Amino acid sequence: MLRWARQPGGLAGRKLAGTNLRGIDLRGVDLTGADLSHADCSGARFDGACLDGSLADGCRFAGASLADASACRASWTGADLSDANLSRFQATGIDLTRAVLDRSKASGMVLRDARADHSRWRGARWEDVVTCGASFVNADFRQCRLTGCAFDGARLDRATFRHSCLRAASLRDSSMRGADFTEASCHRLDFAGADTAGATFAGSTGGGGARGVQRPVLTLLQGGRA
């Protein structure tokens, strides 16, 4: 496996479905279009690897490192990325529907136009993450720490941010109908143009004079539509 991986073309297009790849070192390897569906990649190293167009539905990436890797237009539905390192992970157009990313950590990750409906990110830590135009309908962001992130134009309908901390984030023109921010800590957020119909801010707190559910439109939402 490793001998093939280091050859020209790497593992591009390889059929690796169901393979045991636990702890394997595939840093910088070309996996473009590879089939990793239901493979076990727990603890594997994919730093700097190219997984563009890959199929990894149901793949287990728990504890894996994908720093500086790319997976644009890939299909990773139902994948398990719990405790994964996603720093500078570039995944425009990726499909993460029903994926589990609990306690994952990401700095500088890009998920533009991604599909992540019903995904789960409990306890995740994000910094300077870009998800503009992505869809997170019914996503679970409970107990997350999200700093400096951009959700502009994203769909966050019925997503839950219960007990999460959001700081210096932009949610301009996003759709957050029925979203749940109960007991969330919201500081310096920009909700201009956001659709917050039916959203819940019970017990939430925020800087700049915000007082949670009592004044979400005048202060916390900064001009969003409710």
C-alpha positions as CSV (number, residue, x, y, z in Angstrom):
1,M,0.0,0.0,0.0
2,L,2.6,2.5,1.0
3,R,4.8,1.6,-1.9
4,W,2.0,2.3,-4.3
5,A,1.1,5.5,-2.5
6,R,4.5,7.0,-3.1
7,Q,4.5,6.3,-6.8
8,P,3.4,8.8,-9.4
9,G,-0.4,9.1,-9.2
10,G,-0.4,7.8,-5.7
11,L,-3.7,6.1,-4.8
12,A,-5.8,8.2,-7.2
13,G,-9.0,6.3,-8.2
14,R,-8.1,3.3,-6.1
15,K,-10.8,1.1,-4.7
16,L,-10.1,0.9,-1.0
17,A,-13.7,0.4,0.3
18,G,-13.8,-1.4,3.6
19,T,-10.0,-1.5,3.9
20,N,-8.3,-1.4,7.3
21,L,-6.1,1.7,7.1
22,R,-5.9,2.4,10.9
23,G,-2.9,4.6,11.7
24,I,-1.5,4.6,8.1
25,D,0.7,7.5,7.0
26,L,-0.7,8.9,3.7
27,R,0.7,12.5,4.1
28,G,0.8,14.3,0.8
29,V,-0.6,11.3,-1.1
30,D,-2.8,11.8,-4.1
31,L,-6.2,10.1,-3.4
32,T,-8.2,12.0,-6.0
33,G,-11.4,10.0,-6.7
34,A,-10.4,7.2,-4.4
35,D,-13.1,5.0,-2.9
36,L,-12.7,4.9,0.9
37,S,-16.3,4.1,1.7
38,H,-16.7,2.2,5.0
39,A,-12.9,2.0,5.4
40,D,-11.3,2.3,8.8
41,C,-8.9,5.3,8.7
42,S,-8.9,5.9,12.5
43,G,-5.8,7.7,13.6
44,A,-4.4,7.9,10.0
45,R,-2.3,10.8,8.7
46,F,-3.7,12.6,5.6
47,D,-1.9,15.9,6.2
48,G,-1.5,17.6,2.8
49,A,-3.2,14.8,0.9
50,C,-5.5,15.4,-2.0
51,L,-8.9,13.6,-1.6
52,D,-10.8,15.7,-4.1
53,G,-13.8,13.9,-5.5
54,S,-13.2,10.9,-3.2
55,L,-16.0,8.7,-1.9
56,A,-15.8,8.1,1.8
57,D,-19.4,7.5,2.8
58,G,-19.4,5.7,6.2
59,C,-15.6,5.9,6.5
60,R,-14.1,6.1,10.0
61,F,-11.7,9.0,10.3
62,A,-11.8,9.2,14.1
63,G,-8.7,10.8,15.5
64,A,-7.3,11.2,12.0
65,S,-5.2,14.3,10.9
66,L,-6.4,16.0,7.8
67,A,-4.4,19.2,8.3
68,D,-3.8,21.0,4.9
69,A,-5.7,18.2,3.1
70,S,-8.3,18.9,0.4
71,A,-11.5,17.1,-0.2
72,C,-13.4,19.3,-2.6
73,R,-16.6,18.0,-4.2
74,A,-16.1,14.7,-2.2
75,S,-18.9,12.6,-0.8
76,W,-18.3,11.7,2.9
77,T,-21.9,11.1,4.0
78,G,-22.2,9.5,7.4
79,A,-18.4,9.5,7.9
80,D,-17.1,9.6,11.5
81,L,-14.5,12.4,12.0
82,S,-14.7,12.5,15.8
83,D,-11.6,14.1,17.3
84,A,-10.1,14.7,13.9
85,N,-7.7,17.5,13.1
86,L,-9.2,19.6,10.3
87,S,-6.9,22.6,10.4
88,R,-6.7,24.3,7.0
89,F,-8.9,21.5,5.5
90,Q,-10.1,22.7,2.1
91,A,-13.4,21.1,1.2
92,T,-15.5,23.3,-1.0
93,G,-18.7,21.4,-2.1
94,I,-18.1,18.4,0.1
95,D,-21.1,16.3,1.2
96,L,-21.0,15.7,5.0
97,T,-24.7,14.8,5.4
98,R,-25.2,13.0,8.7
99,A,-21.5,12.9,9.4
100,V,-20.2,13.0,13.0
101,L,-17.5,15.4,13.8
102,D,-17.7,15.6,17.6
103,R,-14.7,17.3,19.3
104,S,-13.0,17.9,16.0
105,K,-10.7,20.9,15.8
106,A,-10.3,23.3,12.9
107,S,-8.5,26.5,12.2
108,G,-8.7,28.0,8.7
109,M,-11.0,25.3,7.4
110,V,-13.0,26.0,4.3
111,L,-16.4,24.4,3.7
112,R,-17.9,26.7,1.1
113,D,-21.1,25.4,-0.5
114,A,-20.8,22.2,1.6
115,R,-23.8,20.0,2.4
116,A,-23.8,19.0,6.0
117,D,-27.5,18.6,6.9
118,H,-28.1,16.5,10.0
119,S,-24.3,16.6,10.7
120,R,-23.1,16.5,14.4
121,W,-20.3,18.7,15.7
122,R,-20.8,18.5,19.5
123,G,-17.8,20.0,21.4
124,A,-16.0,21.1,18.2
125,R,-13.5,23.9,18.2
126,W,-13.5,26.2,15.2
127,E,-11.3,29.3,14.5
128,D,-11.5,31.4,11.3
129,V,-13.6,28.7,9.5
130,V,-15.4,29.7,6.3
131,T,-18.7,28.0,5.5
132,C,-20.3,30.6,3.2
133,G,-23.2,29.1,1.2
134,A,-23.1,25.8,3.1
135,S,-26.2,23.9,4.3
136,F,-26.3,22.8,8.0
137,V,-30.1,22.2,8.2
138,N,-30.8,20.3,11.5
139,A,-27.1,20.2,12.3
140,D,-26.0,19.8,16.0
141,F,-23.4,22.4,17.2
142,R,-24.0,21.9,20.9
143,Q,-21.2,23.0,23.3
144,C,-19.0,24.2,20.4
145,R,-16.6,27.1,20.5
146,L,-16.8,29.0,17.2
147,T,-14.5,32.0,16.9
148,G,-14.1,34.3,13.9
149,C,-16.2,32.1,11.6
150,A,-18.1,33.1,8.5
151,F,-21.6,31.5,7.9
152,D,-22.7,34.2,5.4
153,G,-25.5,32.9,3.2
154,A,-25.5,29.5,5.0
155,R,-28.6,27.5,5.7
156,L,-28.8,26.8,9.4
157,D,-32.5,26.1,9.7
158,R,-33.4,24.2,12.9
159,A,-29.7,23.8,13.8
160,T,-28.9,23.8,17.5
161,F,-26.2,25.9,19.1
162,R,-27.3,25.1,22.7
163,H,-24.6,26.0,25.3
164,S,-22.1,27.0,22.6
165,C,-19.8,30.0,22.5
166,L,-19.8,32.1,19.3
167,R,-17.5,35.0,19.0
168,A,-16.8,37.5,16.2
169,A,-18.7,35.4,13.7
170,S,-20.6,36.6,10.6
171,L,-24.0,35.1,9.8
172,R,-25.1,37.7,7.3
173,D,-28.0,36.8,5.0
174,S,-28.1,33.3,6.5
175,S,-31.3,31.4,7.1
176,M,-31.7,30.4,10.7
177,R,-35.4,29.6,10.8
178,G,-36.2,27.6,14.0
179,A,-32.5,27.6,15.1
180,D,-31.9,27.0,18.8
181,F,-29.4,29.3,20.6
182,T,-30.6,28.4,24.1
183,E,-28.1,29.3,26.8
184,A,-25.5,30.2,24.1
185,S,-22.8,32.8,24.6
186,C,-22.9,35.2,21.6
187,H,-20.4,38.0,21.4
188,R,-19.9,40.4,18.5
189,L,-22.0,38.5,16.0
190,D,-23.2,40.0,12.7
191,F,-26.7,38.8,11.8
192,A,-27.5,41.5,9.3
193,G,-30.1,40.3,6.8
194,A,-30.4,36.9,8.5
195,D,-33.8,35.2,8.6
196,T,-34.3,34.2,12.3
197,A,-38.1,33.4,12.2
198,G,-38.9,31.0,14.9
199,A,-35.3,31.0,16.3
200,T,-34.9,30.6,20.1
201,F,-32.5,32.7,22.1
202,A,-33.8,31.8,25.6
203,G,-31.1,32.4,28.2
204,S,-28.5,33.4,25.7
205,T,-26.0,36.2,26.4
206,G,-24.0,38.5,24.3
207,G,-21.7,41.5,24.2
208,G,-22.5,44.9,23.0
209,G,-25.5,45.2,25.2
210,A,-27.3,42.0,24.0
211,R,-29.6,40.4,26.5
212,G,-30.5,37.1,24.9
213,V,-34.1,36.5,24.2
214,Q,-35.3,39.9,25.5
215,R,-33.7,42.0,22.8
216,P,-32.4,39.6,20.1
217,V,-33.3,41.8,17.1
218,L,-32.2,45.2,18.4
219,T,-28.9,44.1,19.8
220,L,-27.8,40.5,19.2
221,L,-29.1,40.3,15.6
222,Q,-28.0,43.7,14.5
223,G,-30.6,44.1,11.9
224,G,-31.5,40.4,11.1
225,R,-35.1,39.5,10.1
226,A,-37.2,37.9,12.8
